[in-house]
Amino acid sequence: MGKRKSAEISLDSFLDILTCLQGVLMLIIITTGIDAAQTKVIMATPIELVGNERPIYIEARSEQLFIVPVDEARKAIREKQEEIIRKRREQQTTVDIMEAIGSADVSIGSYTVDFARFLAGQIALIPNEDVIGYSFEDHNKEMENPTNWFGSIINNIDVDNERINFLVRDDSYKIFKLARLAAWSKSIKVTYSLIPRNDALTFQ
């Protein structure tokens, strides 16, 4: 009885397939790398910049600019706090104290300070109606006018220690861009925040 021949399996075809797959993968990797190197990334304008400069807040609303009196608002709140504490020390009734809190709103410039929101930890400024702001109607003339508050800020700001923070309503992008361009022309640092049209301006 003759010996059986051992079965031999050829791996040549399998190795050919692996070699082809390896080549295809290499082509995919090279193509992907080339495409990635040619991709252009568009960076958005930053809304906030990290820095220690003191912010000067300007609101863009109804295509006008308004200086936001944050420091004056804090001062008004402190004065109202002292008034309420004094009434409490005078042993006035709870009703009198609550009435004092309810009537503590103070009008400052183009805004009203909402004292009730301060009790919740916020300084809230509500825009007053029928006030007129800066509108760039005659920009060149207004910028040279020393009595104009926006021109005064642009011309006298300490560019090393101060910056302008625009609070932009969704109806005032045009005037914001004009104001930002005027600030950039003086090498002033600019940041901005987008504010819903009917929201109060809030600060900590």
NUKOL-395625 format. One record per residue (C-alpha): x, y negated, z negated; chain; residue in three letters. Coordinates in Angstrom, 1 decimal. Example, Ala and Ser with C-alpha at 12.3 -4.5 7.8 and 13.67 -1.06 7.14 Angstrom:
2
R   east  north     up kette rest
R   12.3    4.5   -7.8     A  ALA
R   13.7    1.1   -7.1     A  SER
END
This chain:
204
R   east  north     up kette rest
R    0.0    0.0    0.0     A  MET
R    1.6   -3.3    1.1     A  GLY
R    2.0   -6.4   -1.2     A  LYS
R   -0.4   -9.3   -0.8     A  ARG
R    1.0  -12.5    0.3     A  LYS
R    0.6  -15.4   -2.3     A  SER
R   -1.8  -18.0   -1.2     A  ALA
R   -0.1  -21.3   -0.4     A  GLU
R   -1.9  -24.6   -0.7     A  ILE
R   -0.5  -27.5    1.4     A  SER
R   -0.6  -30.9   -0.3     A  LEU
R    0.5  -32.8    2.7     A  ASP
R   -2.9  -34.1    3.6     A  SER
R   -3.7  -35.2    0.0     A  PHE
R   -0.4  -37.1   -0.2     A  LEU
R   -1.1  -38.8    3.1     A  ASP
R   -4.5  -40.0    1.7     A  ILE
R   -2.8  -41.3   -1.5     A  LEU
R   -0.2  -43.1    0.6     A  THR
R   -2.9  -44.8    2.7     A  CYS
R   -4.9  -45.8   -0.4     A  LEU
R   -1.7  -47.3   -2.0     A  GLN
R   -1.1  -49.3    1.2     A  GLY
R   -4.7  -50.6    1.2     A  VAL
R   -4.5  -51.6   -2.4     A  LEU
R   -1.2  -53.5   -1.8     A  MET
R   -2.8  -55.4    1.1     A  LEU
R   -5.8  -56.3   -1.1     A  ILE
R   -3.5  -57.6   -3.9     A  ILE
R   -1.4  -59.7   -1.5     A  ILE
R   -4.5  -61.2    0.2     A  THR
R   -6.0  -62.1   -3.2     A  THR
R   -2.8  -63.7   -4.3     A  GLY
R   -2.6  -65.9   -1.2     A  ILE
R   -6.3  -67.0   -1.5     A  ASP
R   -5.8  -67.8   -5.2     A  ALA
R   -2.7  -69.9   -4.4     A  ALA
R   -4.7  -71.9   -1.8     A  GLN
R   -7.7  -72.5   -4.1     A  THR
R   -8.3  -76.2   -5.0     A  LYS
R   -9.6  -76.8   -8.5     A  VAL
R  -11.6  -80.0   -9.1     A  ILE
R  -11.2  -81.4  -12.6     A  MET
R  -14.1  -83.4  -14.0     A  ALA
R  -13.6  -86.8  -15.6     A  THR
R  -13.2  -86.2  -19.3     A  PRO
R  -16.0  -87.4  -21.5     A  ILE
R  -13.9  -87.5  -24.7     A  GLU
R  -10.2  -88.2  -25.1     A  LEU
R   -8.2  -87.2  -28.1     A  VAL
R   -6.7  -90.2  -29.8     A  GLY
R   -6.6  -92.5  -32.8     A  ASN
R   -7.7  -95.7  -31.1     A  GLU
R  -10.5  -97.6  -32.7     A  ARG
R  -13.6  -97.3  -30.5     A  PRO
R  -15.5 -100.3  -29.3     A  ILE
R  -19.0  -99.1  -28.5     A  TYR
R  -20.9 -100.5  -25.5     A  ILE
R  -24.3  -99.2  -24.3     A  GLU
R  -25.3  -99.1  -20.7     A  ALA
R  -29.1  -99.4  -20.6     A  ARG
R  -31.5 -100.7  -18.0     A  SER
R  -28.5 -101.6  -15.8     A  GLU
R  -27.2 -103.9  -18.5     A  GLN
R  -24.5 -103.7  -21.1     A  LEU
R  -25.0 -104.2  -24.8     A  PHE
R  -22.4 -104.4  -27.5     A  ILE
R  -23.3 -101.9  -30.2     A  VAL
R  -22.8 -103.4  -33.7     A  PRO
R  -21.7 -100.3  -35.6     A  VAL
R  -19.7 -102.1  -38.3     A  ASP
R  -22.5 -104.6  -38.9     A  GLU
R  -24.9 -101.7  -39.2     A  ALA
R  -22.8 -100.1  -41.9     A  ARG
R  -22.6 -103.4  -43.8     A  LYS
R  -26.4 -103.8  -43.6     A  ALA
R  -26.9 -100.3  -44.9     A  ILE
R  -24.6 -101.0  -47.9     A  ARG
R  -26.4 -104.1  -48.7     A  GLU
R  -29.8 -102.3  -48.6     A  LYS
R  -28.4  -99.5  -50.8     A  GLN
R  -27.3 -102.1  -53.4     A  GLU
R  -30.7 -103.7  -53.3     A  GLU
R  -32.5 -100.4  -53.8     A  ILE
R  -30.1  -99.5  -56.7     A  ILE
R  -30.7 -102.8  -58.3     A  ARG
R  -34.5 -102.3  -58.1     A  LYS
R  -34.1  -98.9  -59.7     A  ARG
R  -32.0 -100.3  -62.5     A  ARG
R  -34.7 -103.0  -63.1     A  GLU
R  -37.0 -100.0  -63.8     A  GLN
R  -39.4 -100.8  -61.0     A  GLN
R  -42.0  -98.2  -60.1     A  THR
R  -41.3  -95.4  -57.6     A  THR
R  -43.8  -97.1  -55.3     A  VAL
R  -41.8 -100.3  -55.3     A  ASP
R  -38.6  -98.3  -54.5     A  ILE
R  -40.3  -96.4  -51.7     A  MET
R  -41.7  -99.6  -50.2     A  GLU
R  -38.1 -101.1  -50.3     A  ALA
R  -36.8  -98.0  -48.4     A  ILE
R  -39.7  -98.2  -45.9     A  GLY
R  -39.0 -101.9  -45.2     A  SER
R  -35.2 -101.6  -45.2     A  ALA
R  -34.9 -101.7  -41.4     A  ASP
R  -32.7 -104.6  -40.3     A  VAL
R  -32.5 -106.2  -36.9     A  SER
R  -28.9 -106.8  -35.8     A  ILE
R  -28.3 -108.3  -32.4     A  GLY
R  -30.0 -106.1  -29.8     A  SER
R  -30.7 -103.2  -32.2     A  TYR
R  -32.7 -102.3  -35.4     A  THR
R  -31.0 -100.2  -38.0     A  VAL
R  -33.2  -97.3  -39.1     A  ASP
R  -32.5  -97.1  -42.8     A  PHE
R  -34.7  -94.0  -43.3     A  ALA
R  -32.4  -91.9  -41.1     A  ARG
R  -29.4  -93.0  -43.2     A  PHE
R  -31.0  -90.9  -46.0     A  LEU
R  -30.5  -87.9  -43.7     A  ALA
R  -26.8  -88.7  -43.2     A  GLY
R  -27.0  -90.7  -40.0     A  GLN
R  -26.6  -94.3  -38.9     A  ILE
R  -29.3  -94.8  -36.3     A  ALA
R  -29.6  -97.9  -34.1     A  LEU
R  -32.8  -98.3  -32.1     A  ILE
R  -32.7 -100.7  -29.1     A  PRO
R  -34.9 -103.8  -29.4     A  ASN
R  -37.3 -104.5  -26.6     A  GLU
R  -37.1 -107.6  -24.5     A  ASP
R  -33.4 -108.3  -25.0     A  VAL
R  -31.1 -109.3  -22.2     A  ILE
R  -27.6 -107.9  -21.9     A  GLY
R  -24.6 -108.4  -19.6     A  TYR
R  -25.5 -107.6  -16.0     A  SER
R  -22.5 -108.4  -13.7     A  PHE
R  -24.5 -110.9  -11.7     A  GLU
R  -21.5 -113.1  -11.2     A  ASP
R  -18.6 -110.9  -12.3     A  HIS
R  -15.6 -113.1  -11.4     A  ASN
R  -17.2 -116.2  -13.1     A  LYS
R  -18.4 -114.4  -16.1     A  GLU
R  -15.0 -112.7  -16.7     A  MET
R  -13.4 -116.1  -17.0     A  GLU
R  -16.0 -117.4  -19.3     A  ASN
R  -14.6 -117.3  -22.8     A  PRO
R  -18.1 -117.3  -24.4     A  THR
R  -19.0 -114.1  -22.6     A  ASN
R  -18.7 -111.1  -25.0     A  TRP
R  -17.8 -108.5  -22.4     A  PHE
R  -15.2 -110.7  -20.7     A  GLY
R  -13.8 -111.4  -24.1     A  SER
R  -13.4 -107.7  -25.0     A  ILE
R  -11.8 -106.9  -21.6     A  ILE
R   -9.3 -109.8  -21.9     A  ASN
R   -8.5 -109.5  -25.6     A  ASN
R   -8.6 -105.8  -26.5     A  ILE
R   -5.6 -104.2  -28.1     A  ASP
R   -4.9 -101.6  -25.4     A  VAL
R   -2.5  -99.7  -27.7     A  ASP
R   -4.9  -99.3  -30.7     A  ASN
R   -8.4  -99.8  -29.2     A  GLU
R  -10.5  -98.1  -26.6     A  ARG
R  -14.0  -98.7  -25.1     A  ILE
R  -16.6  -95.9  -25.6     A  ASN
R  -19.5  -96.4  -23.2     A  PHE
R  -22.9  -94.9  -24.3     A  LEU
R  -24.6  -94.4  -20.9     A  VAL
R  -28.3  -94.0  -20.4     A  ARG
R  -29.4  -92.1  -17.3     A  ASP
R  -30.8  -95.2  -15.7     A  ASP
R  -27.5  -97.2  -15.8     A  SER
R  -24.7  -95.2  -14.0     A  TYR
R  -24.1  -98.1  -11.6     A  LYS
R  -23.3 -100.8  -14.2     A  ILE
R  -21.3  -98.2  -16.2     A  PHE
R  -19.1  -97.6  -13.2     A  LYS
R  -18.6 -101.4  -12.7     A  LEU
R  -17.7 -101.9  -16.4     A  ALA
R  -15.4  -98.9  -16.4     A  ARG
R  -13.6 -100.2  -13.3     A  LEU
R  -13.2 -103.6  -15.0     A  ALA
R  -11.7 -101.9  -18.1     A  ALA
R   -9.4  -99.7  -16.0     A  TRP
R   -8.1 -102.9  -14.2     A  SER
R   -6.8 -104.0  -17.6     A  LYS
R   -5.3 -100.6  -18.4     A  SER
R   -7.9 -100.1  -21.2     A  ILE
R   -8.6  -96.5  -22.3     A  LYS
R  -12.2  -95.5  -21.6     A  VAL
R  -14.4  -92.7  -22.9     A  THR
R  -18.1  -92.2  -22.5     A  TYR
R  -21.1  -90.3  -23.7     A  SER
R  -24.3  -89.6  -21.9     A  LEU
R  -27.4  -90.6  -24.0     A  ILE
R  -31.0  -89.6  -23.2     A  PRO
R  -33.1  -92.6  -22.2     A  ARG
R  -35.3  -92.9  -25.3     A  ASN
R  -33.0  -91.6  -28.0     A  ASP
R  -31.6  -93.8  -30.8     A  ALA
R  -27.8  -94.3  -31.0     A  LEU
R  -26.6  -92.3  -34.0     A  THR
R  -23.3  -92.4  -35.8     A  PHE
R  -21.9  -90.7  -38.9     A  GLN
END
